[in-house]
């Protein structure tokens, strides 16, 4: 009976691994234009596979300082070559969301 359970567990794990469920990955930006991130020696992600969160993009925000007039300020969060990034691989493994940069 234990042999059957062990085999069932192996089958289930094989199916789950084949599904490429959502997972966390880490990589390094090797190019900004076009954007490329190297995850490991075998896997380099191309721009069309990557989505960016606001945490890794330049963007503008309207704000006021000390209750003064509102002004538009640019936040410089864009990726640069060499940045270490945290990614979430989506179900199926075809797209990755870069959620943040590693703080050095």
MOPAC internal coordinates of N, CA, C and O (Angstrom, degrees):
PM7 1SCF
backbone

  N    0.0000 0     0.00 0     0.00 0    0    0    0
  C    1.4594 1     0.00 0     0.00 0    1    0    0
  C    1.5339 1   110.89 1     0.00 0    2    1    0
  O    1.2310 1   120.38 1   141.78 1    3    2    1
  N    1.3394 1   116.88 1   -38.22 1    3    2    1
  C    1.4607 1   120.31 1   179.17 1    5    3    2
  C    1.5200 1   111.02 1   -65.12 1    6    5    3
  O    1.2310 1   120.14 1   144.98 1    7    6    5
  N    1.3259 1   117.33 1   -35.02 1    7    6    5
  C    1.4615 1   120.74 1   178.15 1    9    7    6
  C    1.5190 1   111.41 1   -62.69 1   10    9    7
  O    1.2310 1   120.30 1   140.31 1   11   10    9
  N    1.3207 1   117.03 1   -39.69 1   11   10    9
  C    1.4610 1   121.64 1   179.24 1   13   11   10
  C    1.5251 1   109.90 1   -65.38 1   14   13   11
  O    1.2310 1   120.14 1   135.91 1   15   14   13
  N    1.3463 1   117.34 1   -44.09 1   15   14   13
  C    1.4677 1   121.30 1   179.28 1   17   15   14
  C    1.5269 1   111.09 1   -63.43 1   18   17   15
  O    1.2310 1   120.47 1   138.89 1   19   18   17
  N    1.3042 1   116.71 1   -41.11 1   19   18   17
  C    1.4669 1   120.97 1   178.37 1   21   19   18
  C    1.5208 1   110.56 1   -62.67 1   22   21   19
  O    1.2310 1   120.16 1   137.42 1   23   22   21
  N    1.3093 1   117.30 1   -42.58 1   23   22   21
  C    1.4616 1   121.18 1   178.95 1   25   23   22
  C    1.5248 1   111.68 1   -66.14 1   26   25   23
  O    1.2310 1   120.72 1   140.30 1   27   26   25
  N    1.3398 1   116.23 1   -39.70 1   27   26   25
  C    1.4732 1   120.11 1   177.37 1   29   27   26
  C    1.5300 1   109.75 1   -63.26 1   30   29   27
  O    1.2310 1   120.32 1   137.43 1   31   30   29
  N    1.3344 1   117.00 1   -42.57 1   31   30   29
  C    1.4606 1   120.63 1   178.15 1   33   31   30
  C    1.5232 1   110.91 1   -60.58 1   34   33   31
  O    1.2310 1   120.03 1   137.49 1   35   34   33
  N    1.3257 1   117.54 1   -42.51 1   35   34   33
  C    1.4600 1   121.53 1   178.31 1   37   35   34
  C    1.5225 1   111.23 1   -62.37 1   38   37   35
  O    1.2310 1   120.53 1   137.96 1   39   38   37
  N    1.3208 1   116.60 1   -42.04 1   39   38   37
  C    1.4593 1   120.77 1   178.78 1   41   39   38
  C    1.5277 1   111.62 1   -63.27 1   42   41   39
  O    1.2310 1   121.01 1   134.51 1   43   42   41
  N    1.3345 1   115.68 1   -45.49 1   43   42   41
  C    1.4628 1   120.39 1  -179.63 1   45   43   42
  C    1.5251 1   110.14 1   -62.82 1   46   45   43
  O    1.2310 1   119.82 1   135.13 1   47   46   45
  N    1.3245 1   117.95 1   -44.87 1   47   46   45
  C    1.4664 1   121.27 1   178.58 1   49   47   46
  C    1.5236 1   110.87 1   -62.44 1   50   49   47
  O    1.2310 1   120.16 1   140.69 1   51   50   49
  N    1.3222 1   117.30 1   -39.31 1   51   50   49
  C    1.4598 1   120.82 1   177.15 1   53   51   50
  C    1.5153 1   112.18 1   -62.09 1   54   53   51
  O    1.2310 1   120.51 1   136.92 1   55   54   53
  N    1.3216 1   116.63 1   -43.08 1   55   54   53
  C    1.4656 1   121.27 1   178.27 1   57   55   54
  C    1.5265 1   110.32 1   -64.35 1   58   57   55
  O    1.2310 1   119.90 1   134.86 1   59   58   57
  N    1.3237 1   117.79 1   -45.14 1   59   58   57
  C    1.4621 1   121.05 1   179.80 1   61   59   58
  C    1.5214 1   111.54 1   -62.57 1   62   61   59
  O    1.2310 1   119.97 1   136.73 1   63   62   61
  N    1.3225 1   117.66 1   -43.27 1   63   62   61
  C    1.4625 1   120.80 1   178.16 1   65   63   62
  C    1.5253 1   111.31 1   -63.78 1   66   65   63
  O    1.2310 1   119.90 1   142.84 1   67   66   65
  N    1.3047 1   117.80 1   -37.16 1   67   66   65
  C    1.4595 1   121.71 1   179.13 1   69   67   66
  C    1.5349 1   111.34 1   -68.60 1   70   69   67
  O    1.2310 1   120.04 1   152.29 1   71   70   69
  N    1.3224 1   117.53 1   -27.71 1   71   70   69
  C    1.4606 1   122.27 1  -179.94 1   73   71   70
  C    1.5236 1   112.61 1   -71.96 1   74   73   71
  O    1.2310 1   119.81 1   159.97 1   75   74   73
  N    1.3350 1   117.97 1   -20.03 1   75   74   73
  C    1.4697 1   123.21 1  -177.58 1   77   75   74
  C    1.5269 1   109.95 1    51.48 1   78   77   75
  O    1.2310 1   121.07 1  -115.95 1   79   78   77
  N    1.3176 1   115.56 1    64.05 1   79   78   77
  C    1.4513 1   121.36 1   179.83 1   81   79   78
  C    1.5248 1   110.73 1   -64.73 1   82   81   79
  O    1.2310 1   120.76 1   -14.62 1   83   82   81
  N    1.3145 1   116.16 1   165.38 1   83   82   81
  C    1.4558 1   121.72 1   178.63 1   85   83   82
  C    1.5150 1   110.01 1   -55.88 1   86   85   83
  O    1.2310 1   121.36 1   -43.42 1   87   86   85
  N    1.3412 1   115.00 1   136.58 1   87   86   85
  C    1.4575 1   119.65 1   179.70 1   89   87   86
  C    1.5277 1   109.51 1  -153.68 1   90   89   87
  O    1.2310 1   120.83 1   -15.35 1   91   90   89
  N    1.3181 1   116.01 1   164.65 1   91   90   89
  C    1.4617 1   122.92 1   177.21 1   93   91   90
  C    1.5244 1   108.30 1   -90.17 1   94   93   91
  O    1.2310 1   120.49 1   -39.96 1   95   94   93
  N    1.3241 1   116.66 1   140.04 1   95   94   93
  C    1.4614 1   122.08 1   175.89 1   97   95   94
  C    1.5295 1   108.10 1  -136.52 1   98   97   95
  O    1.2310 1   121.05 1   -18.74 1   99   98   97
  N    1.3080 1   115.59 1   161.26 1   99   98   97
  C    1.4604 1   121.50 1   179.46 1  101   99   98
  C    1.5182 1   108.29 1  -128.26 1  102  101   99
  O    1.2310 1   120.73 1   -37.06 1  103  102  101
  N    1.3288 1   116.22 1   142.94 1  103  102  101
  C    1.4498 1   119.21 1  -178.34 1  105  103  102
  C    1.5078 1   112.09 1  -151.90 1  106  105  103
  O    1.2310 1   121.69 1     0.61 1  107  106  105
  N    1.3324 1   114.37 1  -179.39 1  107  106  105
  C    1.4599 1   122.56 1   179.82 1  109  107  106
  C    1.5268 1   108.39 1  -128.48 1  110  109  107
  O    1.2310 1   120.77 1   -47.14 1  111  110  109
  N    1.3302 1   116.13 1   132.86 1  111  110  109
  C    1.4567 1   121.29 1   177.35 1  113  111  110
  C    1.5289 1   107.45 1   -71.20 1  114  113  111
  O    1.2310 1   120.56 1   -60.52 1  115  114  113
  N    1.3376 1   116.53 1   119.48 1  115  114  113
  C    1.4642 1   119.83 1   179.37 1  117  115  114
  C    1.5242 1   111.72 1  -105.36 1  118  117  115
  O    1.2310 1   120.30 1   165.66 1  119  118  117
  N    1.3345 1   117.03 1   -14.34 1  119  118  117
  C    1.4535 1   121.74 1   177.14 1  121  119  118
  C    1.5242 1   108.42 1  -156.17 1  122  121  119
  O    1.2310 1   120.89 1   -37.85 1  123  122  121
  N    1.3451 1   115.90 1   142.15 1  123  122  121
  C    1.4585 1   120.04 1   179.58 1  125  123  122
  C    1.5277 1   111.18 1   -98.71 1  126  125  123
  O    1.2310 1   120.25 1   143.59 1  127  126  125
  N    1.3285 1   117.12 1   -36.41 1  127  126  125
  C    1.4517 1   120.50 1  -179.19 1  129  127  126
  C    1.5232 1   109.66 1  -135.50 1  130  129  127
  O    1.2310 1   119.40 1   -80.90 1  131  130  129
  N    1.3067 1   118.76 1    99.10 1  131  130  129
  C    1.4650 1   128.30 1     0.60 1  133  131  130
  C    1.5290 1   110.80 1   -76.25 1  134  133  131
  O    1.2310 1   121.23 1   -28.31 1  135  134  133
  N    1.3276 1   115.25 1   151.69 1  135  134  133
  C    1.4615 1   120.62 1  -178.74 1  137  135  134
  C    1.5236 1   110.75 1   -66.60 1  138  137  135
  O    1.2310 1   120.87 1   -51.28 1  139  138  137
  N    1.3378 1   115.95 1   128.72 1  139  138  137
  C    1.4595 1   122.52 1   175.55 1  141  139  138
  C    1.5169 1   108.39 1  -140.99 1  142  141  139
  O    1.2310 1   121.05 1   -42.16 1  143  142  141
  N    1.3255 1   115.59 1   137.84 1  143  142  141
  C    1.4636 1   121.94 1   179.10 1  145  143  142
  C    1.5154 1   108.58 1  -126.76 1  146  145  143
  O    1.2310 1   120.87 1   -53.69 1  147  146  145
  N    1.3281 1   115.95 1   126.31 1  147  146  145
  C    1.4589 1   120.21 1   177.18 1  149  147  146
  C    1.5220 1   108.36 1   -92.90 1  150  149  147
  O    1.2310 1   121.30 1   -58.52 1  151  150  149
  N    1.3386 1   115.13 1   121.48 1  151  150  149
  C    1.4627 1   121.32 1  -178.90 1  153  151  150
  C    1.5290 1   109.95 1   -90.80 1  154  153  151
  O    1.2310 1   120.78 1   135.26 1  155  154  153
  N    1.3161 1   116.11 1   -44.74 1  155  154  153
  C    1.4624 1   121.54 1   174.40 1  157  155  154
  C    1.5200 1   107.87 1  -152.55 1  158  157  155
  O    1.2310 1   120.14 1     6.25 1  159  158  157
  N    1.3216 1   117.33 1  -173.75 1  159  158  157
  C    1.4597 1   120.09 1  -176.04 1  161  159  158
  C    1.5285 1   112.79 1   -59.92 1  162  161  159
  O    1.2310 1   120.39 1   149.94 1  163  162  161
  N    1.3237 1   116.85 1   -30.06 1  163  162  161
  C    1.4610 1   121.01 1  -175.28 1  165  163  162
  C    1.5244 1   113.59 1   -96.35 1  166  165  163
  O    1.2310 1   119.68 1   161.76 1  167  166  165
  N    1.3315 1   118.22 1   -18.24 1  167  166  165
  C    1.4621 1   120.66 1  -171.19 1  169  167  166
  C    1.5202 1   112.03 1  -121.88 1  170  169  167
  O    1.2310 1   121.04 1   -66.83 1  171  170  169
  N    1.3311 1   115.61 1   113.17 1  171  170  169
  C    1.4614 1   122.24 1   171.63 1  173  171  170
  C    1.5214 1   106.90 1  -117.58 1  174  173  171
  O    1.2310 1   120.81 1   -57.40 1  175  174  173
  N    1.3260 1   116.05 1   122.60 1  175  174  173
  C    1.4687 1   121.81 1  -178.48 1  177  175  174
  C    1.5200 1   109.92 1   -88.17 1  178  177  175
  O    1.2310 1   121.02 1   -44.69 1  179  178  177
  N    1.3117 1   115.66 1   135.31 1  179  178  177
  C    1.4649 1   122.82 1   179.42 1  181  179  178
  C    1.5271 1   109.45 1   -95.41 1  182  181  179
  O    1.2310 1   121.15 1   -16.33 1  183  182  181
  N    1.3277 1   115.40 1   163.67 1  183  182  181
  C    1.4615 1   122.39 1  -175.78 1  185  183  182
  C    1.5256 1   112.98 1   -52.11 1  186  185  183
  O    1.2310 1   120.10 1   140.39 1  187  186  185
  N    1.3437 1   117.41 1   -39.61 1  187  186  185
  C    1.4683 1   119.96 1  -177.28 1  189  187  186
  C    1.5247 1   112.64 1   -70.13 1  190  189  187
  O    1.2310 1   119.83 1   165.64 1  191  190  189
  N    1.3287 1   117.93 1   -14.36 1  191  190  189
  C    1.4656 1   121.93 1   177.77 1  193  191  190
  C    1.5221 1   112.43 1   -93.24 1  194  193  191
  O    1.2310 1   120.40 1   173.49 1  195  194  193
  N    1.3320 1   116.84 1    -6.51 1  195  194  193
  C    1.4617 1   121.06 1  -171.11 1  197  195  194
  C    1.5223 1   112.15 1  -111.54 1  198  197  195
  O    1.2310 1   121.29 1   -40.96 1  199  198  197
  N    1.3191 1   115.14 1   139.04 1  199  198  197
  C    1.4550 1   123.08 1   170.77 1  201  199  198
  C    1.5237 1   106.29 1  -120.02 1  202  201  199
  O    1.2310 1   120.44 1   -30.52 1  203  202  201
  N    1.3316 1   116.77 1   149.48 1  203  202  201
  C    1.4578 1   120.58 1  -176.21 1  205  203  202
  C    1.5159 1   111.11 1  -116.57 1  206  205  203
  O    1.2310 1   120.97 1   -39.42 1  207  206  205
  N    1.3267 1   115.76 1   140.58 1  207  206  205
  C    1.4632 1   120.19 1   170.59 1  209  207  206
  C    1.5307 1   107.84 1   -90.09 1  210  209  207
  O    1.2310 1   120.22 1   -14.14 1  211  210  209
  N    1.3000 1   117.18 1   165.86 1  211  210  209
  C    1.4642 1   121.32 1  -179.88 1  213  211  210
  C    1.5294 1   111.34 1   -60.92 1  214  213  211
  O    1.2310 1   120.09 1   155.02 1  215  214  213
  N    1.3213 1   117.44 1   -24.98 1  215  214  213
  C    1.4643 1   121.43 1  -178.55 1  217  215  214
  C    1.5228 1   112.96 1   -65.27 1  218  217  215
  O    1.2310 1   119.95 1   166.00 1  219  218  217
  N    1.3344 1   117.69 1   -14.00 1  219  218  217
  C    1.4661 1   120.65 1  -178.87 1  221  219  218
  C    1.5342 1   111.61 1  -125.80 1  222  221  219
  O    1.2310 1   120.69 1  -153.55 1  223  222  221
  N    1.3324 1   116.29 1    26.45 1  223  222  221
  C    1.4672 1   121.57 1  -179.69 1  225  223  222
  C    1.5197 1   110.06 1  -130.25 1  226  225  223
  O    1.2310 1   120.66 1   -29.19 1  227  226  225
  N    1.3288 1   116.35 1   150.81 1  227  226  225
  C    1.4593 1   119.96 1   166.89 1  229  227  226
  C    1.5222 1   107.00 1   -76.22 1  230  229  227
  O    1.2310 1   120.31 1   -39.53 1  231  230  229
  N    1.3297 1   117.01 1   140.47 1  231  230  229
  C    1.4573 1   120.31 1   176.93 1  233  231  230
  C    1.5160 1   109.71 1  -156.16 1  234  233  231
  O    1.2310 1   120.84 1   -13.67 1  235  234  233
  N    1.3133 1   116.00 1   166.33 1  235  234  233
  C    1.4560 1   121.37 1   179.74 1  237  235  234
  C    1.5154 1   110.15 1  -109.00 1  238  237  235
  O    1.2310 1   121.54 1   -33.22 1  239  238  237
  N    1.3342 1   114.67 1   146.78 1  239  238  237
  C    1.4526 1   120.94 1   178.77 1  241  239  238
  C    1.5284 1   108.44 1  -136.72 1  242  241  239
  O    1.2310 1   121.17 1   -39.97 1  243  242  241
  N    1.3260 1   115.37 1   140.03 1  243  242  241
  C    1.4604 1   120.13 1   176.95 1  245  243  242
  C    1.5207 1   108.25 1   -94.30 1  246  245  243
  O    1.2310 1   120.57 1   -52.99 1  247  246  245
  N    1.3375 1   116.51 1   127.01 1  247  246  245
  C    1.4650 1   119.44 1  -178.91 1  249  247  246
  C    1.5204 1   109.93 1  -154.25 1  250  249  247
  O    1.2310 1   121.45 1   -13.92 1  251  250  249
  N    1.3237 1   114.84 1   166.08 1  251  250  249
  C    1.4578 1   120.18 1   175.77 1  253  251  250
  C    1.5220 1   108.32 1  -124.39 1  254  253  251
  O    1.2310 1   121.11 1   -28.97 1  255  254  253
  N    1.3199 1   115.49 1   151.03 1  255  254  253
  C    1.4572 1   122.06 1   179.26 1  257  255  254
  C    1.5212 1   107.75 1  -112.72 1  258  257  255
  O    1.2310 1   120.56 1   -50.51 1  259  258  257
  N    1.3348 1   116.54 1   129.49 1  259  258  257
  C    1.4695 1   122.48 1  -179.93 1  261  259  258
  C    1.5254 1   112.40 1    52.96 1  262  261  259
  O    1.2310 1   120.49 1  -135.65 1  263  262  261
  N    1.3313 1   116.68 1    44.35 1  263  262  261
  C    1.4728 1   123.77 1   178.58 1  265  263  262
  C    1.5233 1   113.12 1    60.45 1  266  265  263
  O    1.2310 1   119.78 1  -158.23 1  267  266  265
  N    1.3088 1   118.03 1    21.77 1  267  266  265
  C    1.4631 1   122.17 1   178.32 1  269  267  266
  C    1.5102 1   111.06 1   -81.24 1  270  269  267
  O    1.2310 1   121.45 1    11.04 1  271  270  269
  N    1.3085 1   114.83 1  -168.96 1  271  270  269
  C    1.4632 1   121.19 1  -179.90 1  273  271  270
  C    1.5314 1   109.54 1   -65.87 1  274  273  271
  O    1.2310 1   121.68 1   -33.79 1  275  274  273
  N    1.3212 1   114.38 1   146.21 1  275  274  273
  C    1.4562 1   118.96 1   177.83 1  277  275  274
  C    1.5198 1   109.92 1   -70.31 1  278  277  275
  O    1.2310 1   121.69 1   -40.74 1  279  278  277
  N    1.3230 1   114.37 1   139.26 1  279  278  277
  C    1.4620 1   120.71 1   176.82 1  281  279  278
  C    1.5187 1   108.25 1  -135.53 1  282  281  279
  O    1.2310 1   121.22 1   -20.05 1  283  282  281
  N    1.3041 1   115.27 1   159.95 1  283  282  281
  C    1.4575 1   120.45 1   177.41 1  285  283  282
  C    1.5255 1   108.38 1   -98.55 1  286  285  283
  O    1.2310 1   121.15 1   -51.43 1  287  286  285
  N    1.3236 1   115.40 1   128.57 1  287  286  285
  C    1.4600 1   122.26 1   179.11 1  289  287  286
  C    1.5223 1   108.91 1  -120.51 1  290  289  287
  O    1.2310 1   121.23 1   -35.45 1  291  290  289
  N    1.3258 1   115.26 1   144.55 1  291  290  289
  C    1.4565 1   120.00 1   178.22 1  293  291  290
  C    1.5273 1   108.69 1   -97.21 1  294  293  291
  O    1.2310 1   120.93 1   -49.41 1  295  294  293
  N    1.3165 1   115.83 1   130.59 1  295  294  293
  C    1.4614 1   123.06 1   176.27 1  297  295  294
  C    1.5312 1   106.95 1   -98.29 1  298  297  295
  O    1.2310 1   120.68 1   -56.29 1  299  298  297
  N    1.3116 1   116.31 1   123.71 1  299  298  297
  C    1.4647 1   121.91 1  -177.01 1  301  299  298
  C    1.5292 1   109.53 1   -99.67 1  302  301  299
  O    1.2310 1   121.00 1   -90.30 1  303  302  301
  N    1.3192 1   115.70 1    89.70 1  303  302  301
  C    1.4726 1   121.76 1   178.84 1  305  303  302
  C    1.5198 1   111.87 1  -116.69 1  306  305  303
  O    1.2310 1   119.82 1  -174.42 1  307  306  305
  N    1.3230 1   117.96 1     5.58 1  307  306  305
  C    1.4574 1   121.64 1  -174.26 1  309  307  306
  C    1.5209 1   113.01 1   -58.25 1  310  309  307
  O    1.2310 1   121.34 1   -25.63 1  311  310  309
  N    1.3049 1   115.04 1   154.37 1  311  310  309
  C    1.4582 1   121.64 1   179.82 1  313  311  310
  C    1.5223 1   110.41 1   -75.20 1  314  313  311
  O    1.2310 1   121.08 1   -32.96 1  315  314  313
  N    1.3298 1   115.54 1   147.04 1  315  314  313
  C    1.4553 1   121.62 1   173.19 1  317  315  314
  C    1.5207 1   108.05 1  -130.01 1  318  317  315
  O    1.2310 1   120.98 1   -21.10 1  319  318  317
  N    1.3174 1   115.73 1   158.90 1  319  318  317
  C    1.4533 1   120.47 1   179.85 1  321  319  318
  C    1.5269 1   109.80 1   -57.40 1  322  321  319
  O    1.2310 1   121.08 1   -46.67 1  323  322  321
  N    1.3310 1   115.53 1   133.33 1  323  322  321
  C    1.4615 1   121.42 1  -179.65 1  325  323  322
  C    1.5183 1   114.19 1    97.67 1  326  325  323
  O    1.2310 1   119.90 1   166.10 1  327  326  325
  N    1.3481 1   117.79 1   -13.90 1  327  326  325
  C    1.4712 1   119.82 1   177.97 1  329  327  326
  C    1.5272 1   110.22 1   -60.36 1  330  329  327
  O    1.2310 1   120.88 1   -43.59 1  331  330  329
  N    1.3229 1   115.93 1   136.41 1  331  330  329
  C    1.4601 1   122.20 1   172.18 1  333  331  330
  C    1.5244 1   106.26 1   -90.66 1  334  333  331
  O    1.2310 1   120.33 1   -49.68 1  335  334  333
  N    1.3252 1   116.97 1   130.32 1  335  334  333
  C    1.4592 1   120.64 1  -174.54 1  337  335  334
  C    1.5294 1   111.55 1  -127.56 1  338  337  335
  O    1.2310 1   121.76 1   -24.55 1  339  338  337
  N    1.3271 1   114.23 1   155.45 1  339  338  337
  C    1.4582 1   122.59 1   174.02 1  341  339  338
  C    1.5177 1   107.40 1  -106.93 1  342  341  339
  O    1.2310 1   120.91 1   -48.73 1  343  342  341
  N    1.3265 1   115.86 1   131.27 1  343  342  341
  C    1.4582 1   121.73 1  -177.16 1  345  343  342
  C    1.5252 1   110.42 1  -124.36 1  346  345  343
  O    1.2310 1   121.03 1   -26.06 1  347  346  345
  N    1.3071 1   115.63 1   153.94 1  347  346  345
  C    1.4648 1   121.91 1   170.36 1  349  347  346
  C    1.5230 1   106.65 1  -114.54 1  350  349  347
  O    1.2310 1   120.79 1   -59.12 1  351  350  349
  N    1.3220 1   116.10 1   120.88 1  351  350  349
  C    1.4757 1   120.79 1   176.11 1  353  351  350
  C    1.5144 1   107.69 1   -84.44 1  354  353  351
  O    1.2310 1   120.26 1   -49.75 1  355  354  353
  N    1.3245 1   117.11 1   130.25 1  355  354  353
  C    1.4578 1   119.14 1  -179.95 1  357  355  354
  C    1.5265 1   111.05 1   -79.37 1  358  357  355
  O    1.2310 1   121.48 1   -10.71 1  359  358  357
  N    1.2908 1   114.77 1   169.29 1  359  358  357
  C    1.4615 1   121.68 1   178.40 1  361  359  358
  C    1.5230 1   108.62 1   -58.65 1  362  361  359
  O    1.2310 1   120.28 1   -56.19 1  363  362  361
  N    1.3014 1   117.06 1   123.81 1  363  362  361
  C    1.4618 1   122.14 1  -177.75 1  365  363  362
  C    1.5180 1   112.49 1   105.04 1  366  365  363
  O    1.2310 1   120.19 1   157.31 1  367  366  365
  N    1.3280 1   117.24 1   -22.69 1  367  366  365
  C    1.4496 1   121.39 1   173.60 1  369  367  366
  C    1.5119 1   116.90 1    76.95 1  370  369  367
  O    1.2310 1   119.65 1  -165.47 1  371  370  369
  N    1.3331 1   118.28 1    14.53 1  371  370  369
  C    1.4656 1   119.61 1  -177.42 1  373  371  370
  C    1.5205 1   113.02 1   -94.67 1  374  373  371
  O    1.2310 1   119.90 1   157.20 1  375  374  373
  N    1.3097 1   117.80 1   -22.80 1  375  374  373
  C    1.4618 1   122.05 1  -178.92 1  377  375  374
  C    1.5233 1   109.51 1  -126.45 1  378  377  375
  O    1.2310 1   121.45 1   -33.60 1  379  378  377
  N    1.3247 1   114.82 1   146.40 1  379  378  377
  C    1.4602 1   121.91 1   178.63 1  381  379  378
  C    1.5210 1   108.56 1  -129.57 1  382  381  379
  O    1.2310 1   120.57 1   -41.97 1  383  382  381
  N    1.3251 1   116.51 1   138.03 1  383  382  381
  C    1.4550 1   122.70 1   175.37 1  385  383  382
  C    1.5156 1   107.87 1  -104.95 1  386  385  383
  O    1.2310 1   120.34 1   -59.30 1  387  386  385
  N    1.3371 1   116.96 1   120.70 1  387  386  385
  C    1.4656 1   120.49 1   175.13 1  389  387  386
  C    1.5166 1   106.23 1   -82.22 1  390  389  387
  O    1.2310 1   120.90 1   -65.62 1  391  390  389
  N    1.3378 1   115.89 1   114.38 1  391  390  389
  C    1.4741 1   118.74 1  -174.51 1  393  391  390
  C    1.5200 1   113.23 1   -97.25 1  394  393  391
  O    1.2310 1   119.70 1   155.47 1  395  394  393
  N    1.3337 1   118.18 1   -24.53 1  395  394  393
  C    1.4628 1   118.39 1  -177.45 1  397  395  394
  C    1.5149 1   111.06 1  -168.23 1  398  397  395
  O    1.2310 1   121.47 1   -13.22 1  399  398  397
  N    1.3357 1   114.80 1   166.78 1  399  398  397
  C    1.4573 1   122.07 1   174.16 1  401  399  398
  C    1.5201 1   108.32 1  -102.69 1  402  401  399
  O    1.2310 1   121.13 1   -28.18 1  403  402  401
  N    1.3208 1   115.44 1   151.82 1  403  402  401
  C    1.4614 1   120.87 1   175.27 1  405  403  402
  C    1.5260 1   108.37 1   -74.38 1  406  405  403
  O    1.2310 1   120.72 1   -45.56 1  407  406  405
  N    1.3142 1   116.23 1   134.44 1  407  406  405
  C    1.4508 1   121.19 1   178.76 1  409  407  406
  C    1.5200 1   108.56 1   -83.05 1  410  409  407
  O    1.2310 1   120.85 1   -54.89 1  411  410  409
  N    1.3241 1   115.99 1   125.11 1  411  410  409
  C    1.4612 1   120.32 1  -177.72 1  413  411  410
  C    1.5034 1   109.84 1  -109.35 1  414  413  411
  O    1.2310 1   120.10 1   180.00 1  415  414  413

